[in-house]
Amino acid sequence: VGCVVVVALFLLLIKVTGFEAYDQSVLYWALILIPTMAFTNIIGAQLRGLSWFVLGQIPELIIRQGSFLMLLMVGYFLLPKLNALLVIYLCIASSLLAWGCSFLLLQKAKPLALKACTQAIYKQKYWMAAVAPIAVISGSQMINQQTDIIMLGIFREPAELGAYRVAAAASVLVAFGLNAINIVAAPKIVIL
């Protein structure tokens, strides 16, 4: 539900601002990032639910951000010119890599009893009632995290936006330690 809201707002932004055809193709390719980032975050939450607190953070904060920065540096030095579409492709590749790594980590972290389970029993009515508010909040958080990039994209040139995105990605790596400590400490503090 949250991803659907984000995609709808994204498409509305494209239509309202009147981007050129090239800019629209970049934005349409960027739509792939929404589900991949959402699924990576879901798997990260599952890992944290299984008490793998730090490993639950690694795919999103280290693998996606770090691989994007590395791919960007390689592209900068090996290619004659980076453009917005190529940077989106690199971002999609790093997001897919993080999603795959988070899936592998989840397979490793699953308890034996869960691996042996052949048929799941769901209480779909209760889950749907619980997931709706969480999905809206999660979608709002995704919008909140990307608002700066969207606003800069409206008012600035793509080259300036790309430089800002690289700096923003690097800044996330700096805060990784604090986020990891918060994720581990928060459940312990709640128990107290």
C-alpha positions as CSV (number, residue, x, y, z in Angstrom):
1,V,0.0,0.0,0.0
2,G,2.8,2.4,0.9
3,C,4.6,1.7,-2.3
4,V,1.5,2.3,-4.3
5,V,1.0,5.7,-2.6
6,V,4.7,6.6,-3.4
7,V,4.3,5.5,-7.0
8,A,1.1,7.5,-7.4
9,L,2.7,10.6,-6.0
10,F,5.7,10.1,-8.1
11,L,3.7,9.8,-11.3
12,L,1.7,12.9,-10.3
13,L,4.9,14.8,-9.8
14,I,6.1,13.9,-13.3
15,K,2.9,15.1,-14.9
16,V,2.5,18.3,-12.9
17,T,6.1,19.5,-13.3
18,G,6.2,18.8,-17.1
19,F,9.6,17.1,-17.3
20,E,11.1,16.7,-20.8
21,A,11.0,13.2,-22.4
22,Y,14.5,12.4,-21.4
23,D,13.9,13.4,-17.8
24,Q,10.7,11.4,-17.8
25,S,12.5,8.2,-18.9
26,V,15.0,8.7,-16.1
27,L,12.1,9.1,-13.6
28,Y,10.3,6.0,-15.0
29,W,13.4,3.9,-14.6
30,A,13.7,5.3,-11.0
31,L,10.4,3.7,-10.2
32,I,12.1,0.4,-10.1
33,L,13.9,1.6,-7.0
34,I,10.7,1.9,-5.0
35,P,9.9,-1.9,-4.8
36,T,13.5,-3.0,-4.5
37,M,14.2,-0.6,-1.7
38,A,10.9,-1.5,0.0
39,F,11.6,-5.3,-0.2
40,T,15.1,-4.8,1.1
41,N,13.7,-2.9,4.1
42,I,11.1,-5.6,4.7
43,I,13.8,-8.3,4.7
44,G,15.9,-6.1,7.0
45,A,13.0,-5.8,9.4
46,Q,12.6,-9.6,9.3
47,L,16.3,-10.0,10.2
48,R,16.0,-7.5,13.1
49,G,12.9,-9.5,14.2
50,L,15.0,-12.6,14.3
51,S,17.5,-10.7,16.5
52,W,20.1,-10.1,13.8
53,F,20.1,-6.4,14.5
54,V,23.3,-5.3,12.8
55,L,23.0,-7.7,9.8
56,G,19.5,-6.3,9.3
57,Q,21.0,-2.9,8.6
58,I,23.9,-4.0,6.4
59,P,22.0,-4.5,3.1
60,E,20.4,-1.1,3.1
61,L,23.1,1.1,4.7
62,I,26.3,-0.6,3.6
63,I,25.7,-2.8,0.6
64,R,23.3,-0.5,-1.3
65,Q,25.0,2.8,-0.5
66,G,28.6,1.4,-0.7
67,S,28.1,-0.4,-4.0
68,F,26.4,2.7,-5.5
69,L,29.4,4.8,-4.5
70,M,31.8,2.2,-5.9
71,L,29.9,1.8,-9.2
72,L,29.7,5.6,-9.5
73,M,33.5,6.0,-9.0
74,V,34.2,3.2,-11.5
75,G,31.8,4.9,-14.0
76,Y,33.4,8.2,-13.4
77,F,36.9,7.0,-14.2
78,L,36.1,4.5,-16.9
79,L,33.3,6.2,-18.9
80,P,33.8,9.4,-20.9
81,K,30.7,11.0,-19.4
82,L,28.1,10.1,-16.8
83,N,24.5,11.1,-17.5
84,A,21.4,10.9,-15.3
85,L,20.1,7.7,-17.0
86,L,23.4,5.8,-16.5
87,V,23.5,6.9,-12.8
88,I,19.9,5.6,-12.4
89,Y,21.1,2.3,-13.9
90,L,23.9,2.2,-11.4
91,C,21.5,3.0,-8.5
92,I,19.1,0.2,-9.7
93,A,22.1,-2.3,-9.9
94,S,23.2,-1.4,-6.3
95,S,19.6,-1.7,-5.1
96,L,19.1,-5.1,-6.7
97,L,22.5,-6.2,-5.2
98,A,21.3,-5.1,-1.7
99,W,18.0,-6.9,-2.2
100,G,19.8,-10.1,-3.2
101,C,22.2,-9.9,-0.3
102,S,19.4,-9.3,2.2
103,F,17.6,-12.3,0.9
104,L,20.7,-14.5,1.3
105,L,21.1,-13.2,4.9
106,L,17.5,-14.0,5.7
107,Q,17.9,-17.5,4.4
108,K,20.9,-17.9,6.7
109,A,19.1,-16.4,9.7
110,K,15.9,-18.5,9.5
111,P,15.5,-20.8,12.5
112,L,15.4,-24.5,11.7
113,A,11.8,-24.8,12.7
114,L,10.9,-22.1,10.2
115,K,12.9,-23.8,7.4
116,A,11.1,-27.1,8.2
117,C,7.7,-25.5,8.0
118,T,6.0,-26.7,4.7
119,Q,2.7,-24.9,5.0
120,A,2.1,-21.5,6.6
121,I,-1.2,-20.6,8.3
122,Y,-2.1,-17.0,8.0
123,K,-4.9,-15.0,9.7
124,Q,-5.2,-12.7,6.7
125,K,-8.0,-10.5,8.2
126,Y,-5.8,-9.6,11.2
127,W,-2.7,-9.1,9.1
128,M,-4.4,-6.8,6.6
129,A,-5.8,-4.7,9.5
130,A,-2.4,-4.4,11.0
131,V,-0.5,-3.8,7.8
132,A,-2.5,-0.8,6.5
133,P,-1.3,1.8,9.0
134,I,2.2,0.5,8.9
135,A,2.3,0.6,5.1
136,V,1.0,4.2,5.1
137,I,3.7,5.2,7.7
138,S,6.4,3.3,5.7
139,G,5.4,5.0,2.5
140,S,5.4,8.4,4.2
141,Q,8.9,7.7,5.5
142,M,10.1,6.8,2.0
143,I,8.7,10.1,0.7
144,N,10.3,12.0,3.6
145,Q,13.7,10.4,3.0
146,Q,13.6,11.4,-0.7
147,T,11.9,14.8,-0.5
148,D,15.2,16.7,-0.8
149,I,16.1,14.9,-4.0
150,I,12.7,15.4,-5.5
151,M,12.7,19.1,-4.7
152,L,16.2,19.6,-6.0
153,G,15.2,17.8,-9.1
154,I,12.5,20.3,-9.7
155,F,14.6,23.4,-9.2
156,R,18.2,22.4,-10.2
157,E,20.0,20.8,-13.1
158,P,20.4,17.0,-13.2
159,A,24.2,17.4,-12.8
160,E,23.8,19.3,-9.6
161,L,21.3,16.8,-8.4
162,G,23.7,13.9,-9.1
163,A,26.5,15.5,-7.1
164,Y,24.1,16.1,-4.2
165,R,22.9,12.4,-4.4
166,V,26.5,11.2,-4.2
167,A,27.2,13.4,-1.2
168,A,23.9,12.3,0.5
169,A,24.8,8.6,-0.1
170,A,28.2,9.1,1.5
171,S,26.7,10.8,4.5
172,V,24.5,7.8,5.2
173,L,27.6,5.7,5.6
174,V,28.9,8.0,8.3
175,A,25.7,7.6,10.4
176,F,25.8,3.8,10.1
177,G,27.4,3.2,13.5
178,L,24.8,5.4,15.3
179,N,22.0,3.7,13.5
180,A,23.3,0.2,14.3
181,I,23.6,1.1,18.0
182,N,20.1,2.5,18.0
183,I,18.7,-0.6,16.4
184,V,20.4,-2.9,18.9
185,A,19.7,-0.7,22.0
186,A,16.1,0.2,21.3
187,P,14.6,-3.2,22.0
188,K,16.7,-3.7,25.0
189,I,15.7,-0.4,26.5
190,V,12.0,-1.2,25.9
191,I,12.4,-4.4,27.8
192,L,13.8,-2.5,30.8
